[in-house]
């Protein structure tokens, strides 16, 4: 499925933040996702983005209008059309000069909100007990239940073994 940049790429960045380990460099995570922050992420911003990831996590586990509106209300969002780096006109949801953490918060909140409005079932959490990885379902049919084929295989093999044993 093809998503607009805020409904897809930004939501996938939100999933990346939620899934980031405590030792993962968030600046590298942002760069790998195509987000180009201006400046470095300092200790305060890192801590704020990790706190924000915990709020994003709640949306992946139980997406709702109330949770998303609460996230949107916490951002310094002020939508405007931007043109930079020879790109076509596109929306920004926070000032380009705002600190990185504020921009990422607005970007991910609006991305998840746009995805939710497009198809709330595309916001997911792995169905394998004990996994906890969150994801954005970009599959064609929108029926994804697991974060990876590895988790899916584990669940299906365990189910097969239980049936075979009984």
C-alpha positions as CSV (number, residue, x, y, z in Angstrom):
1,X,0.0,0.0,0.0
2,X,1.3,3.5,-0.8
3,X,0.9,6.1,1.9
4,X,1.4,9.8,1.9
5,X,4.7,10.8,3.6
6,X,3.0,11.8,6.8
7,X,0.7,8.8,7.0
8,X,3.4,6.3,6.1
9,X,7.0,7.4,6.6
10,X,6.3,9.4,9.7
11,X,4.2,6.6,11.2
12,X,7.1,4.2,10.4
13,X,9.5,6.6,12.2
14,X,7.1,6.5,15.2
15,X,7.3,2.7,15.1
16,X,11.1,2.9,14.9
17,X,11.2,5.2,18.0
18,X,9.0,2.8,20.0
19,X,11.1,-0.2,19.0
20,X,14.4,1.6,19.7
21,X,16.6,0.0,22.3
22,X,18.0,2.1,25.1
23,X,21.5,2.0,23.6
24,X,20.3,2.9,20.1
25,X,21.5,6.3,18.8
26,X,18.3,8.2,17.9
27,X,20.1,10.5,15.6
28,X,21.2,7.5,13.5
29,X,17.6,6.2,13.7
30,X,16.3,9.5,12.3
31,X,18.9,9.6,9.6
32,X,18.2,6.0,8.6
33,X,14.5,6.7,8.3
34,X,15.2,9.6,6.0
35,X,14.4,12.3,8.5
36,X,17.0,14.9,8.3
37,X,17.2,16.8,11.5
38,X,19.1,20.1,11.6
39,X,21.6,20.0,14.4
40,X,22.5,17.2,16.9
41,X,20.3,15.5,19.4
42,X,21.5,16.5,22.9
43,X,20.8,14.6,26.1
44,X,17.6,16.5,26.9
45,X,16.2,15.9,23.5
46,X,17.2,12.2,23.6
47,X,15.4,11.8,26.9
48,X,12.3,13.6,25.6
49,X,12.1,11.5,22.4
50,X,12.4,8.3,24.5
51,X,9.6,9.6,26.8
52,X,7.6,10.4,23.6
53,X,8.2,6.9,22.3
54,X,6.4,5.5,25.3
55,X,3.4,7.7,24.5
56,X,3.5,6.6,20.8
57,X,3.6,2.9,22.0
58,X,0.2,3.3,23.6
59,X,-1.2,4.2,20.2
60,X,0.3,1.2,18.5
61,X,-1.2,-1.1,21.2
62,X,-4.7,0.4,21.1
63,X,-5.1,3.1,18.4
64,X,-7.9,5.5,19.2
65,X,-9.1,9.0,18.4
66,X,-8.7,10.0,22.0
67,X,-5.0,8.9,22.2
68,X,-4.1,10.5,18.9
69,X,-5.8,13.8,19.8
70,X,-3.9,13.8,23.1
71,X,-0.6,13.4,21.2
72,X,-1.5,16.1,18.7
73,X,-2.4,18.5,21.5
74,X,1.1,17.9,23.0
75,X,2.9,19.0,19.9
76,X,3.9,22.4,18.8
77,X,2.2,21.7,15.5
78,X,1.6,24.6,13.1
79,X,1.1,23.2,9.6
80,X,2.5,25.0,6.6
81,X,3.7,24.2,3.1
82,X,7.5,24.1,2.7
83,X,9.8,23.9,-0.3
84,X,13.5,23.1,0.4
85,X,16.3,21.0,-0.9
86,X,14.8,21.1,-4.4
87,X,11.8,19.1,-3.2
88,X,8.2,19.7,-4.4
89,X,5.9,21.6,-2.0
90,X,5.1,19.5,1.0
91,X,3.6,19.9,4.4
92,X,5.6,20.5,7.6
93,X,3.9,20.4,11.0
94,X,6.3,22.4,13.0
95,X,8.7,25.2,12.4
96,X,12.0,24.1,10.7
97,X,14.0,26.0,13.3
98,X,12.3,24.3,16.3
99,X,14.4,21.8,18.3
100,X,14.7,18.4,16.8
101,X,12.6,16.7,19.5
102,X,9.7,19.1,18.9
103,X,9.8,18.6,15.2
104,X,9.9,14.8,15.5
105,X,7.1,14.8,18.0
106,X,4.9,16.8,15.6
107,X,6.0,14.7,12.6
108,X,5.2,11.4,14.3
109,X,1.9,12.5,15.9
110,X,0.6,13.9,12.6
111,X,1.9,10.8,10.7
112,X,0.1,8.4,13.0
113,X,-3.1,10.6,12.9
114,X,-3.0,10.7,9.1
115,X,-2.5,6.9,9.0
116,X,-5.3,6.3,11.5
117,X,-7.7,8.4,9.5
118,X,-6.7,6.5,6.3
119,X,-6.9,3.0,7.8
120,X,-6.6,2.5,11.6
121,X,-6.0,-1.2,11.2
122,X,-2.6,-0.4,9.6
123,X,-1.2,0.5,13.1
124,X,-0.2,-2.7,14.8
125,X,1.6,-4.6,17.5
126,X,3.1,-8.1,17.0
127,X,0.6,-10.8,17.9
128,X,3.3,-13.2,19.2
129,X,3.0,-13.3,22.9
130,X,6.0,-11.7,24.5
131,X,7.3,-9.9,21.4
132,X,6.0,-6.3,21.8
133,X,7.4,-5.0,18.5
134,X,5.2,-2.4,16.8
135,X,4.8,-1.8,13.1
136,X,3.0,0.0,10.3
137,X,1.2,-2.5,8.1
138,X,2.2,-1.7,4.5
139,X,1.0,-5.1,3.2
140,X,-1.3,-5.2,0.2
141,X,-4.3,-6.6,2.0
142,X,-3.7,-4.9,5.4
143,X,-4.0,-8.1,7.4
144,X,-0.6,-8.2,9.0
145,X,-0.5,-9.6,12.6
146,X,3.2,-10.1,13.2
147,X,6.3,-7.9,13.1
148,X,8.3,-10.3,11.0
149,X,7.9,-13.7,9.3
150,X,10.1,-15.1,12.1
151,X,7.5,-14.2,14.8
152,X,4.7,-15.5,12.5
153,X,6.6,-18.8,11.9
154,X,7.2,-19.3,15.7
155,X,3.5,-18.9,16.4
156,X,2.4,-21.2,13.6
157,X,5.1,-23.9,14.4
158,X,4.1,-23.9,18.1
159,X,0.4,-24.2,17.1
160,X,1.3,-27.1,14.7
161,X,3.3,-28.9,17.4
162,X,0.5,-28.5,20.0
163,X,-2.0,-30.0,17.5
164,X,0.4,-32.8,16.6
165,X,1.0,-33.7,20.2
166,X,-2.7,-34.0,21.0
